[in-house]
């Protein structure tokens, strides 16, 4: 990075910087979206195999809930070390390594024989995938200035709705296709095919990603300098009021504050996602297959547009806070409303409320990540972002177990109290995002208040 960092913020209307950002988005974002698309697919496709694993391999409801959640234990343990190794070896190599190894583990689910093997593989899937998401968040914070970063996070987040929108019918279709073969079970074909997709994506990442603007062959010298200068300025602003080093980041109160917010978000996300195919099947009165897959894709299709457009809109401090607060409130309200629709025997309303909940929690994710990336840089960013994501994602471990336990303690026909419990956490997150109004703004956020750049 250049040593002589200008004290004046470079405008995102600067021709060379604008061109560099546009080219970086075009060259890097498709590959990053594909990596997260396959990761999300491989982590949530167990919902489509739940009934078949129970019938064929004796994986009961309790074992499935444990397996769905134990992924996040392996994920949490290895998240920060993985992010630090990414910092050492470079994003191109490390993101490719993550994708290839988790793809191999994901394919091994095809050979599951019992509940123990299922849980061991779920744990190993978490270990091998650890570092992908926070690694990309850190990578984007080194490539894109604060002004356009939420927009890039939103594009990256599009992998979630894409993976469910395309992945739901793909998973259902692979199961139907596999069942028609005669020599294999449908769920085995699904796991094998979707696992090998990750291996192919990892190999492609080795050729398509670039570690830093200064090494990008797709930028000319002027663009490299403009983008490197802009990122160096932001780095200096972040390092002035952010924690220095790994341990300082892990002890920083703001890092822990945003960890709690992210934990609440993940409880809503995974508490809804893991059970979505089964809920839709119940509403339609059908087995999991093509039709359930197609209907399960509707919430993600709506969420895709909401995530992209709200990500573009949240480009000032006030908008980021206001949209964040409203979207967390919306997440909680729509999850609770979906429980009411289930109790009231309103399947159409149930799907509408689930759709609005998915659109809300998808859109608020990129906004949430704008906060820690505004004050974390260097090794502190690797540790802090890794910590927020690893402990926050334990919400994915807690959600299915909490939902199952509450439904067992207060049994009802539609299990509405387990669903309501997910919404409560979203309201806590809404209050915490609103309270950031009283925080001293990081210096890098001062660069946020210039005119917006569209490309």
N, C-alpha and C positions, 0 to 999 in steps of 0.2 A: 504494500500500500504506500502511496506517496507520503513523504515525510512532511511536506509543507501543506497542511490542510487549511483550506480557506475558512475564514470565520463567517463568510456569508453563505447562506444555504443556496445551492445551485437550484435554479427553477426547473421543475419537471417539464416546462415548456421549452427549455434549452434544446435545440434541434438534435445535437449529437446524443444527449442523454435520453431524449424521447425515443430516438431511433434505437439506441442500445437496449432500452427497456422493452420495446416492442419486439425486437429480434430475440432477446433472451426469453420472453414469454412464449414466442412461437417455437423456439428450439427446445426449451426445457420442459414446459408444462405438460405437453402430451405424454412424454415418457413417465413423468412423476404421477400423473393421473392414472396411467395404466398400472404402475406398480401398486398404488393404493387400491385401485379397482380389484386387482387379483387378491390382495391381502384381505380386504374386507369380505370378498367372496369366500375365501378359504376359512375365514374365522367364523362366519355366520351360516355357512351352508349346512351345518349340523341340524338346523331347524327342519330342513327338508328330509333328513334321514332319521329323525327321532322315532317315529312309529316303526319304521323298518328295522332299526337297530334293536328296538325292544322285542320285536317278533322274532328276528333272525338270530340275534346274539345275546338276548337276555339283559340288555342295558335298560334298567328300570328308570322310573321318573327321578328318583333321588340321585342315582348314578349319573343320569344325563345332566341334572342341574349342577352337580359337582363338576362334571367334565366341561360344561359350558363355561363355568366360572374359573376353573383351575388354570385355564389358559392364561388368565391375567396374573396369576401368581408367578409363573415363569417369566411372563412379560415384565412384571414389576421388578423382579430381582435383577434382571440383566439389562434393563433399559438404560440406566446411567452409564454403566461400563461400555455398552454398545455405542452410546453417543460420544463418549470420550475416544473410543477407538476410531470412530468415523472422523473425528477431528484430526487424529494422527495419520490415518491411511488415506483420507480423502473420500468425499461423498461418492464419486463415481464407482470406485472399487467396492466400498463398504455396502452401499445400497444394493449393488448387484449380488454381493455375497449373501446378504440377508434374504433376498428374493429366491435365490437358487436353493439355499438350505431349507427355507420354510416350504418351498414347493415339493421337495423330496419328502419331508415329513407329512405334508398334506396328502400326498399320493398314497402314503402308507396306511391311511385310514381305510383304504379299500380292503386291507387284510385284517381288519379288526376281528378278534375272535370272542372277546368277552368285555365286561365292564372295566376290568383292571387295565387291559391294553388300551381301551378307549380313553381312560383318564390319563394314562402315561403319555399317549400321543398328543392329547390336548395340552398337557404341560409342556412337552417338547415343542409344540407349535408356537406357544408363547415365548419360549426361550429363543427359538430361531428367528421369530419375527420381531423380537425386541429391538428397538432402535429405528425402525423404518419411519414411523410417523414423526417422532421428535427430530430425527435426522433430517427429514425433508423440511420441517418447520425451521430448523437452524439454517439449513442450506438456502432456503428462500430469504431468510433475514440477512444473508450475506450477499445476495444477488439483487434484491429489490428494495428501493428506498421506502421509508415509512409511509409515504403518501399513497403508494400503490400496493402496499404489502397485504392489506386486508383483501383487496381484490384478487391477489395471487393466491392467498390462503383459500378464498372462496372457490377459485377455479380448481385448486387441489382437492377441496372438499367435494367437488362434483363427482369424484370417484365413488363416494358412498351411494348417492342416488343411482348413478350409472350401474354400480355393482348389484344393487337390489332390483333396479328396473330391468336390466338385461339379465342379471344373474338369477333372478327369481324364475323367469321362464326357462332360462338355460339349465338351472339345477333341476327343475321339474321335468324339463324335456329330456335331459340325460337319464333321469330315473326311469321315465317311460320307455326311452329307447333301450336302456340296459335290460329292463324287464322283458322286452320283446326278443332279446337275443337268445335266451334259453340257457346259455352256459355261464352266465354271471347274474348277480343281483343288480338291480337298477342303481341302488345307492353306492355300490362298488364302482360302477362306471363313472358316476358323478364325482366321487372323491379322486379317482385316478386322473380323469380328464382335467379337472380344475386344478389339481396339484401340479400337473405337467405344464399348465399355462404359466404358472409362477416361475418355473425353471426357464422357460423360453423368454419371459419378460426380463429376468435377471441377466441373461446373456445379452439381450438387446441393450440394456442399460449401460453395459460396459462400453458400448460403441457410441451411444447417443448423449450421455451426460458429460458435462465439463465441470471441473472442480471450482474454477473462479473466473471472473470476468477477464483477468489478465491473460488467461490461457485459452480464451474462446476464439476459435478459428472463424466463427461466424460474425465476429465484430471487427470493424476496421480500427486502426490505431487511435483515431479520434474518439470513437465510441468507447473503446476500452478505457481510455484516459478519463472520459466524462463519467462513466459509471463507477470506475475505481475511486475517483475523487469524491463522488457523491456518497459512496459507501464508507469511505475513510472518514468523511466529515461526521456521518451518523455514528460510526464506531467511537469517535472521540467524544461525541455528546453522550453516548450510552455509558462509556467508561468513566465519565466525570461523576455520575451520580448512581451508578449501579455497583453491585458487589464485585470485588476483585478475586478471581480464582475460584477453584472448585468448592472448597469448604465454606468460603464466605457466601457463595450462592446458595448452598444447601442449608445455611443457617439464616438466610435472609427472610424477614417476616413477610415481605410482599410475595416472595416465591411460594410460601406456605399458604398465603391468602388465596392466590389464584389456583393453588392445588385443590383447596376445598371447593372452589367454584367448579373446577373441572370434574371433580369427583361427583358432585351433584348432577352435572350434565350427563356424565357417563351412566349413572343409574337410570336416568330417563331414556337414554339412547338404547342401552342393551336390554333393559327391562322390557322395552317395546319390541326391539328387533328380533331377539331370540325366539319370541313366541308369536310373531306376526303370521307366519304360514299356518300355524295351528289355529290361531284366532279366526283367520279368514276362512279356513276349512270348516270351522264350527259354524260361522255365520252363513256360509253357503250350503252347509250340510253335505260336503263332498270330501273325498280323499285328497291328500296332497298330490298334485300332478300338474298338468298343463294349465287347467282353468284356475286353480288356486294360485299358481305362479303368476299368471297374468294379472289377476286382481290384486295380488300382493305388490305388484309393480306400480300400481296407481299412486300410492302415497309418495313414492320416490320420484316419480315423474313430476309431480307438483313441487316437491322439495327441491328438485334440480333448478327450476326457474327461480324459486324464492331465494335459494342460496346465492345464485349468481348475481341477481339484481340488488339484493340487500347488501351483499358484499361490496358492490360498486358504490352504493349509497353511503356506507359508513366510513366516510373519508375525512371527518373532523372529530375532534375530541368529544364535542357535545353529541353529535350524531351517533358515534360509537357507543357512548354510554346510554343514550335514550333508546336506541334500537336494541341494544343488549338487554336492558331492563325489560322492555316490552316483550321481547321474544322469549325470555325465560318465564315471564308471567303467562304468556300464551302457551308455552310448553306444558306448564303445570295445569292450566285450566282445561286444555284440550285432552290431556291424559285422563283427568278426572271425569270429563264429559263422556269420554269413550267408555268408561266403566259404567256410568249412568245408562248409556245406550244399550249396553250388554244386559243390564238388569231389566230394562224396560222392553226388551225384545225388539229393538229397533236396529236391524242389521245395516241398513243403508246409512242411518245416522252414525252408527259405530264406525263405519269405514270413512265417513266424512271427517269425524273427529280425530281418528287415527292419522288421516292424511294431513290435517292441520297441525297435529302434534309433531309429526315427522318434519314438515316444512319449517316449523319453529325451531326445533332443536338442531336441524342441519344448518340453518342460517346463522344461529348464534355462535356456532363453533369457531368460524374464522374471526369473528369479532372478539371472542374471548382470547384468542391467541395474540391479538394485536397488543394486549397489555404487557405480558412478560417480555415480548420481543422488543419493546420500546426502551427497556432499561438493562437487558442482558446482552453481553457480547463476549467473544472469545471463549476461554475455558469455562467461564461462569455461565455462558449461554448453554454450552454442552451439558453441564451438570444441572443447571436450573430448569431448562426445558425438559431434560430427561426425567428429572424428579417430578415435575408437575404432571407429565404424561403418565409416568409409571404408577405413582400413587393415585392420581386421578382415575386412571383406568381400572383401579381396584373396584371402582363403582360397577364395572362389568362383572366382577366376581360376586359382589354383594347383592346386586339386583336380582338375579334368578333365585338365589338362596332365600333372600328376604321375601320375595314374592311368593315362593313356594311355602315358606314357614308361616306367613300371615294367612295364606289361604287354608293351611292345615289348622291353624289356631281358630280362625273364624270362617268355617266352611260355608260356602254358598254355591248355588248352581253355576253362576258365571264367574266366580272368583274375583268379584269387583274390588274387595279390600286390598288384595295384592296389587292391583293396578293403581288404586288411589295412593298407595304408599310411594309409588314412583313419582307422582306429581308433586308431593310435598317438598321433595328435595329441590325441584325446579324453582319453587317460591323462595327458598333460602338463597339460591344463586341470584335470583332477581334482586333481592335486597342488598346482597354484597356488591353486585355490579353498580347499583345506584349509589352506594356509599363511596365509590371511587371518586365521586364529585368532590369529596373533602380531602383527597390525597394531594400532595404536592406533585404537579405534573413533571414527568421526566423531561430533561432538556431536549431529547430527540423529538418529543411531541411538539416542540416549538416549530420544528420543520414541517409539521403536519398541516399548519394553518395557512399554507399558500394555496393558490388556485389549483383545482383538481386537473389532473392530466388524463385525457381519454385517448385510447388507441384502439 
